Amino acid sequence: MYYTYVLQSLVDNKFYTGYTKDLKQRLKQHEKGEVFSTKNRRPLKLIYYEACLSQQDALHREKYLKTSHGKMFLKKRLKCYLTG
């Protein structure tokens, strides 16, 4: 399995979207500051993830979630979380 995931920075409330084969290990890397893109935005909270059967599908999903349509999808999908 491959995972597409979305983290929210508790510093600036912005999202980070990525994909990985090992979600638990990748989250640990984010928490330890080993990921350049999120190093200065910690602490981070996992707010969404999806499982895909192939790496190519997970990568396509990551790219989609970074588009304006993908961001609208996430806002609708996480409506209760984001407004609560």
C-alpha distances in whole Angstrom, upper triangle without the diagonal:
4,7,10,13,17,19,23,25,28,30,30,28,26,23,20,17,14,11,9,6,8,10,13,14,14,16,18,19,20,22,24,24,23,21,24,24,24,26,29,27,26,26,23,21,18,19,16,12,10,6,6,5,7,8,11,10,9,12,14,14,14,18,18,18,21,23,26,25,21,23,25,22,21,25,25,22,23,27,28,26,28,31,31
4,7,10,14,16,20,22,25,28,27,25,23,19,17,14,11,7,6,4,7,8,12,12,12,14,16,16,17,20,21,22,20,18,21,20,20,23,26,24,24,24,20,19,16,17,14,10,8,6,5,6,6,6,9,8,6,9,11,11,11,14,15,15,17,20,23,22,18,20,23,20,19,23,23,20,21,25,26,24,25,29,29
4,6,10,13,16,19,22,24,24,22,20,16,14,11,8,5,5,6,8,6,10,12,10,11,15,15,15,17,20,20,19,17,19,18,18,20,23,21,21,21,17,16,12,13,10,7,6,5,6,9,9,8,11,9,6,9,11,9,9,13,14,13,15,18,20,20,16,17,20,17,16,19,20,17,18,21,23,21,22,25,26
4,7,10,14,17,20,22,21,19,17,13,11,7,6,4,7,9,10,9,12,14,11,12,15,15,14,17,20,19,18,16,18,16,16,19,21,19,19,19,16,14,11,11,8,5,5,7,8,11,11,10,11,9,6,7,9,7,6,10,10,9,11,14,17,16,12,14,16,14,12,16,17,15,15,19,21,19,19,23,24
4,7,10,13,16,18,18,16,14,10,8,6,5,6,8,11,11,8,11,13,10,10,13,14,12,14,17,17,17,14,17,14,13,17,19,16,16,16,12,11,7,8,6,4,6,9,11,14,15,13,15,13,9,11,12,10,8,11,12,9,11,14,17,16,13,13,16,14,11,14,16,13,13,17,18,16,16,20,21
4,7,10,13,15,14,12,10,6,6,4,7,9,11,14,14,11,13,15,12,11,14,14,12,14,17,16,17,14,16,13,12,15,16,14,14,14,10,9,6,6,5,6,9,12,14,18,18,16,17,16,12,13,14,11,9,12,12,9,10,13,15,15,11,11,14,12,9,12,14,12,11,14,16,13,13,17,18
4,7,9,12,12,9,8,6,5,6,8,11,13,16,15,12,13,14,11,9,12,13,9,11,14,14,15,12,14,11,9,12,13,10,10,10,6,5,5,6,7,9,12,15,18,21,21,19,21,19,16,16,18,15,12,15,16,12,12,16,17,18,15,13,16,15,12,13,16,14,12,15,16,13,13,17,17
4,6,9,8,6,6,5,6,9,12,15,17,20,19,15,16,17,15,12,15,15,11,12,15,14,16,14,15,12,10,13,13,9,9,9,5,5,6,7,9,12,15,19,21,25,25,23,24,22,19,19,20,18,15,17,17,14,14,17,17,18,15,13,16,16,12,13,16,15,12,14,15,12,11,14,15
4,5,6,5,6,6,8,11,14,17,19,22,20,17,17,18,15,13,15,15,11,11,14,13,15,13,14,11,8,10,9,6,6,6,5,6,9,10,13,15,19,22,24,28,27,25,26,25,22,22,23,21,18,19,20,17,16,19,19,21,18,16,18,19,15,16,19,18,15,17,18,14,13,16,16
4,6,5,8,10,11,15,17,20,22,25,23,19,19,20,18,15,16,17,13,12,15,14,17,16,17,14,11,12,11,7,7,6,6,7,11,11,15,18,21,24,27,30,30,28,30,29,25,25,26,24,21,23,23,20,19,22,22,24,21,18,21,21,17,17,20,20,16,18,18,14,13,15,15
4,6,8,11,12,16,19,22,23,27,25,22,22,22,20,17,18,18,14,13,16,14,17,16,16,14,11,11,9,6,7,7,8,11,14,15,18,20,24,27,29,33,33,30,31,30,27,26,28,26,22,24,25,21,20,23,23,25,23,20,22,23,20,19,23,22,19,20,20,17,15,18,18
4,5,9,11,15,18,21,23,27,26,23,23,24,21,18,20,19,16,16,18,16,19,17,16,13,11,13,10,7,9,10,10,12,14,15,17,20,24,27,29,32,32,30,30,29,26,25,26,24,21,22,22,19,17,20,19,22,20,17,19,21,18,17,20,21,18,19,19,16,14,16,17
4,7,10,13,16,20,22,25,24,21,22,23,20,17,19,19,16,16,19,17,20,18,17,14,12,14,13,9,10,10,9,10,12,11,14,17,21,24,26,30,30,28,28,27,24,23,24,22,19,20,20,17,16,18,17,19,17,14,16,17,14,13,17,17,14,15,16,13,10,13,14
4,7,10,14,17,20,23,23,20,21,22,18,16,19,18,15,16,19,17,18,16,15,12,10,13,12,9,11,12,10,11,12,11,13,16,19,22,24,28,27,25,25,24,21,20,21,19,16,17,17,14,12,15,14,17,15,12,14,16,13,12,16,16,14,15,17,14,12,15,16
4,6,10,13,16,20,20,17,18,19,16,14,17,16,13,15,18,16,17,14,15,11,10,13,13,10,12,12,9,9,10,9,10,12,15,19,20,24,24,21,22,21,17,17,18,15,12,14,14,11,10,12,13,15,12,10,13,13,10,11,15,14,12,14,16,13,12,15,17
4,7,10,13,17,17,14,16,16,13,12,15,14,11,13,16,14,14,11,12,8,8,11,12,10,11,12,9,10,10,10,11,12,14,17,18,22,21,18,19,18,15,14,16,14,10,12,13,10,9,12,14,16,13,11,15,15,12,14,17,16,15,17,19,16,15,19,20
4,7,10,14,15,12,15,16,12,12,15,14,12,15,17,16,16,12,13,10,10,14,16,13,14,15,12,12,10,10,9,9,11,14,15,18,17,15,15,15,11,11,12,10,6,9,10,7,7,11,13,14,11,10,14,13,11,14,16,15,14,17,19,17,16,20,21
4,7,11,12,10,13,13,10,11,14,13,11,14,16,15,14,11,13,10,11,14,16,15,16,16,13,13,11,12,11,9,11,12,13,16,15,12,13,13,9,8,11,9,6,9,11,9,9,13,16,16,13,13,17,16,14,17,19,17,17,20,22,20,19,23,24
4,7,9,8,12,12,9,11,14,13,12,16,18,17,15,13,15,13,14,17,19,18,18,19,16,15,12,14,12,9,9,10,10,12,11,8,10,10,6,6,10,9,6,10,12,11,12,15,18,18,15,16,19,17,15,19,21,18,19,22,24,22,22,25,26
4,6,6,9,9,7,10,12,11,12,15,17,16,15,13,15,15,15,17,20,19,19,19,16,16,13,15,13,11,11,10,10,12,11,8,11,11,8,9,12,12,10,13,15,15,15,19,22,22,18,19,22,21,19,22,24,21,21,25,26,24,24,28,29
4,6,9,9,8,11,13,13,14,17,18,19,17,15,19,18,18,20,24,23,22,22,19,19,16,18,15,12,11,9,9,10,9,8,11,12,9,11,14,14,13,16,18,18,19,22,25,25,21,22,25,23,21,25,26,23,23,27,28,26,27,31,31
4,6,6,6,9,10,11,12,14,16,17,15,14,18,18,17,19,22,21,20,20,17,17,14,17,15,12,12,11,12,13,13,12,15,15,12,14,17,16,15,18,20,19,20,24,27,26,23,24,26,24,22,25,27,23,23,27,28,25,26,30,30
4,6,5,6,9,10,11,12,14,15,14,14,17,17,15,17,20,19,17,17,14,13,10,13,12,9,10,10,12,14,14,13,16,16,12,14,17,15,14,17,19,17,19,22,25,24,20,21,24,22,19,22,23,20,20,24,24,21,23,26,26
4,5,5,6,9,10,11,13,15,14,14,18,18,16,17,20,19,17,16,14,13,11,14,13,12,13,13,15,17,18,17,20,19,16,18,21,19,17,21,22,20,22,25,27,27,24,24,26,24,21,24,26,22,21,25,25,22,24,27,26
4,5,5,6,9,10,11,13,11,12,16,16,15,16,19,18,16,16,14,14,13,16,16,14,16,15,17,18,18,16,20,20,17,18,21,20,18,21,23,21,22,26,28,29,25,25,28,26,24,26,28,25,24,28,28,25,26,29,29
4,5,5,6,9,10,11,9,9,13,13,12,13,16,15,14,14,12,13,11,14,14,12,14,14,16,18,17,15,18,18,15,15,18,17,15,18,20,18,19,22,25,26,22,22,25,24,21,24,26,23,22,25,26,23,24,27,27
4,5,5,6,9,10,10,10,13,13,11,12,15,14,12,11,9,9,8,12,12,12,14,15,17,20,20,18,20,20,16,17,20,18,16,19,21,18,19,23,25,25,22,21,24,23,20,22,24,21,20,23,23,20,21,25,24
4,5,5,6,9,9,10,13,14,12,12,15,14,12,12,11,11,11,15,16,15,18,18,20,22,22,20,23,23,20,20,24,22,19,22,24,22,22,26,28,29,25,25,28,26,23,25,28,25,23,27,27,23,24,27,27
4,5,5,6,5,6,10,11,10,9,13,13,11,12,11,13,13,16,17,16,19,19,21,23,22,19,22,23,19,19,22,21,18,21,23,21,21,25,27,28,25,24,28,27,24,26,28,26,24,28,28,25,25,29,28
4,6,5,6,5,9,9,7,7,10,10,8,9,8,10,10,14,15,15,18,19,21,23,23,20,22,22,19,19,22,20,17,19,22,19,19,22,24,26,22,21,25,24,21,23,26,24,22,25,25,22,22,25,25
4,6,8,9,11,12,9,8,11,10,7,7,7,9,11,14,16,17,20,21,23,26,26,23,26,26,22,22,25,23,20,23,25,22,22,25,27,28,25,24,27,26,23,24,27,25,22,25,25,22,22,25,24
4,6,8,11,12,10,8,11,11,9,10,11,13,14,18,20,20,23,23,26,28,27,25,27,27,24,24,27,25,22,25,27,25,24,28,30,31,28,27,30,29,26,28,30,28,26,29,29,25,25,29,28
4,6,7,9,7,4,8,9,8,9,10,13,15,18,20,20,23,24,26,28,27,24,26,27,23,23,26,24,21,23,25,23,22,26,28,29,26,25,28,28,25,27,30,28,26,29,29,25,25,28,28
4,6,9,8,7,10,12,11,13,13,16,16,20,21,20,22,23,24,26,25,22,24,25,22,21,24,23,20,22,25,23,22,25,28,29,26,25,29,29,26,28,31,29,27,30,31,27,27,30,31
4,6,6,6,9,10,10,12,12,14,15,18,18,18,20,21,22,24,23,20,22,22,19,18,21,20,17,18,21,19,18,22,24,26,23,22,26,25,23,25,28,26,25,28,29,25,25,28,29
4,6,5,8,10,11,14,13,16,17,20,20,20,23,24,25,27,25,22,23,24,21,19,22,21,18,19,22,20,18,21,24,26,23,22,26,26,24,25,29,28,26,29,30,27,26,29,30
4,6,8,8,10,13,12,15,15,17,18,18,21,22,23,26,24,21,22,22,19,17,20,19,15,16,19,17,14,18,20,22,20,18,22,23,20,22,25,24,23,25,27,24,22,26,27
4,6,5,7,9,8,11,13,15,16,17,20,22,23,26,25,22,23,23,20,19,21,20,16,18,20,17,16,19,21,23,20,19,22,22,19,21,24,23,21,24,25,21,20,24,24
4,6,6,9,10,13,15,18,19,20,23,25,26,29,28,25,26,27,23,22,24,23,20,21,24,21,19,23,25,27,24,22,26,26,23,24,28,27,24,27,28,24,23,26,27
4,6,9,10,14,16,18,21,22,25,27,29,32,31,28,29,29,25,24,26,25,22,23,25,22,20,23,24,27,24,22,26,27,23,24,28,27,24,26,27,24,22,25,26
4,6,7,11,13,15,17,19,22,25,27,30,29,26,28,27,24,23,25,23,20,21,23,20,18,21,22,24,22,19,23,23,20,21,24,23,21,23,23,20,18,21,22
3,5,9,12,14,17,18,22,24,26,29,29,27,28,28,24,24,26,24,21,23,24,21,20,23,24,26,23,21,24,25,21,22,25,24,21,23,23,19,19,22,21
4,7,10,13,16,18,21,24,26,29,29,27,29,28,24,25,27,24,21,24,25,22,21,24,25,27,24,21,24,24,21,21,24,23,20,22,22,18,17,20,20
4,7,9,12,14,18,20,23,26,26,24,26,25,21,21,23,21,18,20,21,18,18,21,22,23,20,18,21,21,17,18,21,19,16,19,19,15,15,18,18
4,6,9,12,15,18,21,24,25,23,25,24,20,21,23,20,17,20,21,17,18,21,22,22,19,17,20,19,15,16,19,16,14,16,16,12,13,16,15
4,6,8,12,14,17,20,21,20,22,20,17,18,20,17,15,18,18,15,16,19,20,21,17,16,18,17,13,15,17,14,12,15,15,12,13,17,16
4,7,11,14,17,21,22,21,22,20,17,18,19,16,14,17,17,13,15,18,18,18,15,13,15,14,10,11,13,11,8,12,12,9,10,13,13
4,7,11,14,17,18,18,19,17,14,15,16,13,12,15,14,11,13,16,17,16,13,12,14,12,9,11,12,9,8,12,13,10,12,15,16
4,7,10,14,15,14,16,13,10,13,14,11,10,14,13,11,14,16,18,17,13,14,16,13,11,14,15,11,11,15,16,14,15,19,19
4,7,10,12,12,14,11,8,11,12,9,10,13,13,11,14,17,18,17,13,15,16,13,12,15,15,12,13,17,18,17,18,21,22
4,7,9,10,12,9,8,11,12,10,11,15,15,14,17,19,21,20,16,18,20,16,15,19,19,16,17,21,22,20,22,25,25
4,6,7,9,6,6,9,10,9,11,14,14,14,17,19,21,20,16,19,21,17,17,21,21,18,19,23,24,23,25,28,28
4,7,9,7,8,11,12,12,14,16,17,17,20,22,25,23,20,22,24,21,21,24,24,21,23,27,28,27,28,32,32
4,5,5,6,9,10,11,13,15,16,17,19,21,24,22,19,22,24,21,21,25,25,23,25,28,30,28,29,33,34
4,5,5,6,9,10,10,12,14,15,17,19,22,21,18,21,23,21,21,25,25,23,24,28,30,28,29,32,33
4,5,5,6,9,10,11,12,14,16,17,21,19,17,20,22,20,20,24,25,23,25,28,30,29,29,32,34
4,5,5,6,9,10,10,12,14,16,19,17,15,18,20,17,18,21,22,19,22,25,27,26,26,30,31
4,5,5,6,9,10,10,13,15,18,17,14,16,18,16,16,19,20,18,19,23,25,23,24,27,28
4,5,5,6,9,10,11,13,16,16,13,16,18,17,16,20,21,19,21,24,26,25,25,28,30
4,5,5,6,9,10,11,14,13,11,14,16,15,15,19,20,18,20,23,26,25,24,28,30
4,5,5,6,9,10,13,12,9,12,14,12,12,16,16,15,17,20,22,21,21,24,26
4,5,5,6,9,12,12,9,11,14,12,12,15,17,15,16,19,22,20,20,23,25
4,6,5,7,11,11,8,11,14,13,13,16,18,17,18,21,24,22,22,25,27
4,5,5,8,7,5,8,11,10,11,14,15,14,16,18,22,21,20,23,25
4,6,8,7,4,6,9,8,7,11,12,12,13,15,18,17,16,19,22
4,7,8,6,6,10,10,10,12,15,15,15,17,20,19,17,21,23
4,5,5,6,9,10,11,12,14,15,16,18,21,20,19,21,24
4,5,5,6,9,10,11,12,14,15,16,20,19,17,19,22
4,5,5,6,9,10,11,12,14,15,19,19,17,19,22
4,5,5,6,9,10,10,12,14,17,17,15,18,21
4,5,5,6,9,10,10,12,15,14,13,15,18
4,5,5,6,8,10,10,14,14,12,14,17
4,5,5,6,8,10,13,14,13,15,17
4,5,5,6,8,11,11,10,13,15
4,6,5,6,9,9,7,10,12
4,6,5,9,10,9,11,13
4,6,8,9,9,12,13
4,6,5,6,9,10
4,6,5,6,8
4,6,5,6
4,6,5
4,6
4
